[in-house]
Amino acid sequence: MPTWNYAVVHVYGKPTLVDEAELKQIVFDTTAKYESAMPKPWTIPLSDQEVGQMLKAIVGFKIDITCLEAKFKLGQNRSREDQDKMVRNLQAAPDDESRALAQFIQAQRERN
């Protein structure tokens, strides 16, 4: 089966380790961001000492990005009929990812 639907992003850069204070902030910010959408958002129920112990098991780093490459191929080389059929099949798929891909393809088609 040929691969004619894909989207890819390559990020290049220099990684550097973060200190414990920055790592703690990253963990708390990430927790707050992704838990805030939950019906009962979870918060970190640990003391500073317990958090410090757990952070010792995490290697935190950041990446200073030097190059970003993005590319997608979504059947643009196919006939309009093939493209329409592909979008219809993706829209009818049972999984969210396929339907999201159909929306992305439609948005790209509308831009062109």
C-alpha positions in Angstrom: 0.0 0.0 0.0 1.6 3.3 -1.0 2.1 6.1 1.5 0.4 9.1 0.1 -0.9 10.8 3.3 1.6 12.1 5.8 2.6 15.2 7.8 5.9 15.5 9.4 7.9 18.0 11.4 11.6 17.7 12.1 13.0 20.0 14.8 16.8 20.3 15.2 18.6 22.1 18.0 21.0 22.0 20.9 19.6 20.4 24.1 20.7 21.7 27.5 19.8 20.3 30.9 17.6 22.4 33.2 18.2 23.0 36.9 15.9 21.6 39.6 13.9 24.9 39.9 13.2 25.1 36.2 12.3 21.3 36.1 9.9 21.8 39.0 8.3 24.7 37.1 8.0 22.6 33.9 6.3 19.8 35.8 3.9 22.1 37.6 3.0 24.1 34.4 2.5 20.9 32.4 0.3 19.4 35.1 -1.8 22.6 35.3 -2.2 22.9 31.5 -3.3 19.3 30.9 -5.4 18.8 34.0 -7.3 22.1 33.7 -9.5 20.6 31.0 -10.5 17.7 33.2 -13.9 17.6 35.0 -11.9 17.3 38.3 -8.4 18.7 37.6 -5.7 16.8 39.5 -3.1 18.8 41.4 0.2 17.6 42.7 -0.6 16.6 46.3 3.0 16.3 47.5 5.1 18.3 49.9 8.2 20.2 48.6 10.4 17.5 50.0 8.4 14.7 48.2 8.4 16.7 44.9 12.2 17.2 45.3 12.6 13.4 45.6 10.5 12.7 42.6 12.3 15.3 40.5 15.5 13.4 41.0 14.1 10.6 38.8 13.4 13.0 35.9 16.0 14.4 33.5 14.7 17.8 32.3 16.0 19.5 29.2 15.2 22.3 26.8 16.1 22.6 23.2 17.3 25.8 21.5 15.9 25.3 18.0 18.3 25.9 15.2 16.2 24.5 12.3 12.6 23.6 11.8 11.4 21.6 8.7 7.7 20.8 8.1 6.2 18.9 5.2 3.0 17.2 4.3 1.8 15.2 1.5 -2.0 14.6 1.5 -2.8 13.2 -1.9 -2.1 16.4 -3.8 -0.6 14.3 -6.6 -3.8 12.3 -6.9 -6.9 13.1 -9.0 -9.6 15.3 -7.5 -11.9 12.3 -7.5 -9.3 10.3 -5.5 -8.9 13.1 -3.1 -12.6 13.5 -2.5 -13.0 9.8 -1.9 -10.1 9.9 0.6 -11.6 12.8 2.5 -15.1 11.1 2.6 -13.6 7.9 4.0 -11.6 9.8 6.6 -14.7 11.8 7.6 -16.6 8.5 8.1 -13.9 6.8 10.1 -14.6 5.8 13.7 -11.5 7.3 15.1 -10.9 11.0 16.0 -7.4 11.0 14.3 -8.8 10.2 10.9 -11.6 12.7 11.2 -9.0 15.4 12.3 -6.9 14.5 9.3 -9.9 15.0 7.0 -10.5 18.4 8.5 -6.8 19.3 8.0 -6.9 18.2 4.4 -10.1 20.2 3.8 -8.5 23.3 5.4 -5.4 22.9 3.1 -7.6 22.5 0.1 -9.5 25.7 0.9 -6.3 27.6 1.2 -5.2 26.7 -2.3 
